[in-house]
Amino acid sequence: MAYILIADDDDILVDMIRLRLDGHGHHIEVAADGEAALDAVSSQRPDIIILDMMMPIISGSEVLSKLKSQPETRDIPVIMLTSRSGEADIVQALKAGVDDYLTKPFIPQELIARIDKLLLRYKNDG
């Protein structure tokens, strides 16, 4: 299926998402901070990234900005999965290029559906 990078420092949340995505046949990579997320992307391009806004070392917003500024990574679909639910946060992320935005707590099956939708869209566009 797909190679998915989960960039989040919440181990329990990551384990839950990993379990769900493994069950759908996806290969999962985890980065616990923004710097590790950028390193993971540079070593192997993921098909999609699930990105938390608030992470150590480099924030999710900064990671998104760096990804969208580089020609080789700007087209990777990104779902922002965060506890930040303010209007300004959502609008800023969408303007910065995030493909979808989900707030925590979230419905796991909704996340799976959004991932499937983005993967299908990018597969058909590519």
PAFI-929072 format. One record per residue (C-alpha): residue number from 1; x negated, y negated, z negated; residue in one letter. Coordinates in pm, whole numbers, plus 50000, padded with zeros to 5 digits. Example, Ala and Ser with C-alpha at 12.3 -4.5 7.8 and 13.67 -1.06 7.14 Angstrom:
<r num="1" X="48770" Y="50450" Z="49220" residuo="a"/>
<r num="2" X="48633" Y="50106" Z="49286" residuo="s"/>
This chain:
<r num="1" X="50000" Y="50000" Z="50000" residuo="m"/>
<r num="2" X="49853" Y="49665" Z="49895" residuo="a"/>
<r num="3" X="49548" Y="49546" Z="49706" residuo="y"/>
<r num="4" X="49679" Y="49311" Z="49434" residuo="i"/>
<r num="5" X="49473" Y="49089" Z="49204" residuo="l"/>
<r num="6" X="49633" Y="49008" Z="48869" residuo="i"/>
<r num="7" X="49463" Y="48706" Z="48710" residuo="a"/>
<r num="8" X="49593" Y="48677" Z="48354" residuo="d"/>
<r num="9" X="49434" Y="48691" Z="48009" residuo="d"/>
<r num="10" X="49733" Y="48859" Z="47838" residuo="d"/>
<r num="11" X="49632" Y="49227" Z="47814" residuo="d"/>
<r num="12" X="49980" Y="49352" Z="47724" residuo="i"/>
<r num="13" X="50142" Y="49169" Z="48014" residuo="l"/>
<r num="14" X="49873" Y="49288" Z="48255" residuo="v"/>
<r num="15" X="49919" Y="49651" Z="48144" residuo="d"/>
<r num="16" X="50295" Y="49625" Z="48198" residuo="m"/>
<r num="17" X="50256" Y="49474" Z="48546" residuo="i"/>
<r num="18" X="49985" Y="49724" Z="48637" residuo="r"/>
<r num="19" X="50207" Y="50015" Z="48534" residuo="l"/>
<r num="20" X="50492" Y="49885" Z="48750" residuo="r"/>
<r num="21" X="50273" Y="49814" Z="49052" residuo="l"/>
<r num="22" X="50083" Y="50144" Z="49023" residuo="d"/>
<r num="23" X="50422" Y="50313" Z="49038" residuo="g"/>
<r num="24" X="50479" Y="50149" Z="49376" residuo="h"/>
<r num="25" X="50146" Y="50274" Z="49511" residuo="g"/>
<r num="26" X="49953" Y="49946" Z="49494" residuo="h"/>
<r num="27" X="49584" Y="49920" Z="49406" residuo="h"/>
<r num="28" X="49537" Y="49676" Z="49118" residuo="i"/>
<r num="29" X="49239" Y="49463" Z="49018" residuo="e"/>
<r num="30" X="49249" Y="49254" Z="48700" residuo="v"/>
<r num="31" X="49068" Y="48931" Z="48616" residuo="a"/>
<r num="32" X="49099" Y="48798" Z="48261" residuo="a"/>
<r num="33" X="48986" Y="48444" Z="48344" residuo="d"/>
<r num="34" X="48971" Y="48207" Z="48638" residuo="g"/>
<r num="35" X="48602" Y="48259" Z="48706" residuo="e"/>
<r num="36" X="48649" Y="48637" Z="48723" residuo="a"/>
<r num="37" X="48945" Y="48585" Z="48956" residuo="a"/>
<r num="38" X="48735" Y="48384" Z="49201" residuo="l"/>
<r num="39" X="48455" Y="48643" Z="49179" residuo="d"/>
<r num="40" X="48704" Y="48923" Z="49252" residuo="a"/>
<r num="41" X="48841" Y="48740" Z="49556" residuo="v"/>
<r num="42" X="48490" Y="48682" Z="49691" residuo="s"/>
<r num="43" X="48399" Y="49051" Z="49660" residuo="s"/>
<r num="44" X="48721" Y="49189" Z="49813" residuo="q"/>
<r num="45" X="49005" Y="48989" Z="49964" residuo="r"/>
<r num="46" X="49334" Y="49083" Z="49795" residuo="p"/>
<r num="47" X="49660" Y="49113" Z="49986" residuo="d"/>
<r num="48" X="49831" Y="48907" Z="49715" residuo="i"/>
<r num="49" X="49736" Y="48735" Z="49388" residuo="i"/>
<r num="50" X="49947" Y="48710" Z="49072" residuo="i"/>
<r num="51" X="49802" Y="48409" Z="48893" residuo="l"/>
<r num="52" X="49859" Y="48271" Z="48543" residuo="d"/>
<r num="53" X="49833" Y="47893" Z="48515" residuo="m"/>
<r num="54" X="49666" Y="47889" Z="48172" residuo="m"/>
<r num="55" X="49349" Y="48098" Z="48164" residuo="m"/>
<r num="56" X="49005" Y="48064" Z="48005" residuo="p"/>
<r num="57" X="48698" Y="47920" Z="48180" residuo="i"/>
<r num="58" X="48881" Y="47803" Z="48495" residuo="i"/>
<r num="59" X="49255" Y="47735" Z="48488" residuo="s"/>
<r num="60" X="49496" Y="47898" Z="48729" residuo="g"/>
<r num="61" X="49565" Y="47558" Z="48884" residuo="s"/>
<r num="62" X="49193" Y="47514" Z="48957" residuo="e"/>
<r num="63" X="49171" Y="47868" Z="49096" residuo="v"/>
<r num="64" X="49464" Y="47794" Z="49326" residuo="l"/>
<r num="65" X="49305" Y="47470" Z="49441" residuo="s"/>
<r num="66" X="48975" Y="47644" Z="49520" residuo="k"/>
<r num="67" X="49149" Y="47927" Z="49706" residuo="l"/>
<r num="68" X="49363" Y="47694" Z="49915" residuo="k"/>
<r num="69" X="49065" Y="47472" Z="50004" residuo="s"/>
<r num="70" X="48866" Y="47755" Z="50166" residuo="q"/>
<r num="71" X="48953" Y="47877" Z="50518" residuo="p"/>
<r num="72" X="48879" Y="48241" Z="50429" residuo="e"/>
<r num="73" X="49115" Y="48243" Z="50127" residuo="t"/>
<r num="74" X="49381" Y="47980" Z="50198" residuo="r"/>
<r num="75" X="49622" Y="48231" Z="50352" residuo="d"/>
<r num="76" X="49622" Y="48478" Z="50060" residuo="i"/>
<r num="77" X="49974" Y="48474" Z="49914" residuo="p"/>
<r num="78" X="49982" Y="48362" Z="49550" residuo="v"/>
<r num="79" X="50257" Y="48409" Z="49293" residuo="i"/>
<r num="80" X="50215" Y="48184" Z="48991" residuo="m"/>
<r num="81" X="50335" Y="48379" Z="48685" residuo="l"/>
<r num="82" X="50320" Y="48152" Z="48383" residuo="t"/>
<r num="83" X="50493" Y="48033" Z="48069" residuo="s"/>
<r num="84" X="50478" Y="47676" Z="48203" residuo="r"/>
<r num="85" X="50838" Y="47604" Z="48302" residuo="s"/>
<r num="86" X="50837" Y="47226" Z="48326" residuo="g"/>
<r num="87" X="50956" Y="47063" Z="48644" residuo="e"/>
<r num="88" X="50623" Y="46885" Z="48693" residuo="a"/>
<r num="89" X="50429" Y="47213" Z="48659" residuo="d"/>
<r num="90" X="50647" Y="47390" Z="48915" residuo="i"/>
<r num="91" X="50639" Y="47104" Z="49165" residuo="v"/>
<r num="92" X="50263" Y="47060" Z="49127" residuo="q"/>
<r num="93" X="50201" Y="47432" Z="49190" residuo="a"/>
<r num="94" X="50428" Y="47437" Z="49494" residuo="l"/>
<r num="95" X="50260" Y="47127" Z="49638" residuo="k"/>
<r num="96" X="49920" Y="47289" Z="49573" residuo="a"/>
<r num="97" X="50019" Y="47584" Z="49792" residuo="g"/>
<r num="98" X="50156" Y="47855" Z="49564" residuo="v"/>
<r num="99" X="50393" Y="48084" Z="49756" residuo="d"/>
<r num="100" X="50621" Y="48165" Z="49464" residuo="d"/>
<r num="101" X="50660" Y="48066" Z="49099" residuo="y"/>
<r num="102" X="50795" Y="48281" Z="48815" residuo="l"/>
<r num="103" X="50813" Y="48187" Z="48450" residuo="t"/>
<r num="104" X="50749" Y="48414" Z="48153" residuo="k"/>
<r num="105" X="50939" Y="48597" Z="48024" residuo="p"/>
<r num="106" X="51034" Y="48749" Z="48358" residuo="f"/>
<r num="107" X="51221" Y="49046" Z="48497" residuo="i"/>
<r num="108" X="50964" Y="49304" Z="48615" residuo="p"/>
<r num="109" X="51183" Y="49424" Z="48905" residuo="q"/>
<r num="110" X="51218" Y="49063" Z="49021" residuo="e"/>
<r num="111" X="50839" Y="49032" Z="49033" residuo="l"/>
<r num="112" X="50819" Y="49354" Z="49238" residuo="i"/>
<r num="113" X="51086" Y="49223" Z="49478" residuo="a"/>
<r num="114" X="50902" Y="48894" Z="49522" residuo="r"/>
<r num="115" X="50572" Y="49074" Z="49583" residuo="i"/>
<r num="116" X="50736" Y="49302" Z="49842" residuo="d"/>
<r num="117" X="50893" Y="49001" Z="50015" residuo="k"/>
<r num="118" X="50563" Y="48813" Z="50037" residuo="l"/>
<r num="119" X="50371" Y="49118" Z="50155" residuo="l"/>
<r num="120" X="50627" Y="49178" Z="50429" residuo="l"/>
<r num="121" X="50623" Y="48813" Z="50536" residuo="r"/>
<r num="122" X="50244" Y="48796" Z="50556" residuo="y"/>
<r num="123" X="50221" Y="49135" Z="50729" residuo="k"/>
<r num="124" X="50467" Y="49020" Z="50996" residuo="n"/>
<r num="125" X="50295" Y="48682" Z="51037" residuo="d"/>
<r num="126" X="49950" Y="48840" Z="51062" residuo="g"/>
